[in-house]
Amino acid sequence: MRFKVELDRDVVWFIRHVCSPDERREFYDRLDRLRDDPFTDTAPCTDLATSRYVLRVFRFGGNIAVFRIDLSRETIRVRQCRRFRGKHGRNRGQPEAS
């Protein structure tokens, strides 16, 4: 079964305006693979500030995407994308302030 994919409006904005062309390609490649099996190479996310339901996340470039799986509708809905923060809370790839 191939899942359908839906993107929240904020996700579309993030992909268009924040991500590099390579990150965009990686994001859409990952989504295409997730359509076959949304549990492969993803991790659970239980951030109550985002949703009261268990969501899943995947990394692409220096970013993460948070998505919900609706098995009854065979749909993956990407709810949020954001920069991945490293060990010390800084954005990965960004120079430190001196």
KALINLIN-V376779 format. One line per field, one symbol per residue. burial: + if it has 24 or more other ideal C-beta (glycine too) atoms within 12 Angstrom, else -. Layout:
burial=???
This chain:
burial=--+-+-+---+--++---+---++-+++-++--+---+---+--+----+----+++++++-+++++++------++++++++---------------
